């Protein structure tokens, strides 16, 4: 078992910089997904409290969700 790990160590060491260079994209995607989920949750709560303002709430939710998703695109293009 240790021989297999020792044989794979050079390949793993060679792949480590590639994985580390894309780690920021994954973290940005996780953060963006959480942000969009929270935006949707709060927009649904606000619409439930005040149905007459549903159009304004929806517009603001779409704008803020787009801004949250923009973080992922910036991370992709920088990486």
N, C-alpha and C positions, 0 to 999 in steps of 0.2 A: 504494500500500500504506500509506504513512504517512497519507494522507488518511483511509483507513478507520479506522486506529487513533486518529487525532485526533477523528474523529466519534464513536467509541465511548467516548472517555475520560470524558465526563460521566456516562454510564450506569454505567461501571465505578466511578467515584468514589462514585456514589450507592449502589451495591450493596456497597461495601466494609464499611461498619459492620454490615450484616446478616450478612455472612460472618464477620466478626471476632467478632460476638456469639455465634455458634454453634460457634466453633472449639473451645471447651472441651468441648463435647459429643462431638465427634469424637475428641479426644485421650483423653477418659475412656473412650470405647468401645474404642479401640485398647488402652489399658492393661488394661481389664477382660478383653478377649478374650485377651490374652497371659497374664494371671493365671489365668483359667479353664483355659487350655491347660496351663499349668505344674502347676496343681492336679491335673488329670486324669492328666498324665504321672507325677507323683510318687505319686498314689494307685495307679496301675497297677503301678509299681515296688514299692511297699510290699506290695501284695496278692501279687505274685509272690514276694517274700521270705518272707511270712508269711501263707499262705492261710487259716489259722485265724482271723485277725483281720480278715477281709474285711468283715464287717458293720460293725465299728467304724470301719474306714478309710473305707468308703463313706459312713457317716453324717457323719464329719468333713469329707470332701471335698464333700459336698452343702452343708453349712453354710458352709464357706469360699467355695465358688463363689457361693452366694447373697449373701454379704457383698461379694464382688468385683463382682457384677452390680449391687448396690445403689448403687455409686458412679456408675454411668451414670444411674440413675434420679434420683439427687440432682442430677447435672449437668443433666439435662433440666429438672427442676422449678425449679432456680435460674436457668436461662438463659431 
